């Protein structure tokens, strides 16, 4: 199944990176400096969408996280 079909079937939505996400990512506290992780956390916070990840550092930065 191609990606677009998978998104439709599973009822996902694409979430583009916007400037307010980038600004929030840059102001997150903590020593975790991975820019991709920080962007995920910023989007999780601002869009009120949980991140599906086992990485506990995302929760420490403020993301709502599924997959304990």
ZIFENQUI-V599989 format. One record per pair of residues at least 4 apart in sequence whose C-alpha atoms are under 6 Angstrom apart, sorted by the first residue. I is the first residue (numbers start at 1). J is the second residue. If there is no record, write none. Layout:
I;J
I;J
//
This chain:
6;10
7;11
7;12
21;42
21;43
24;42
25;38
25;39
25;42
41;63
43;47
44;48
44;49
44;50
44;63
45;63
50;64
50;65
51;65
52;65
52;66
53;67
54;67
58;63
59;63
//
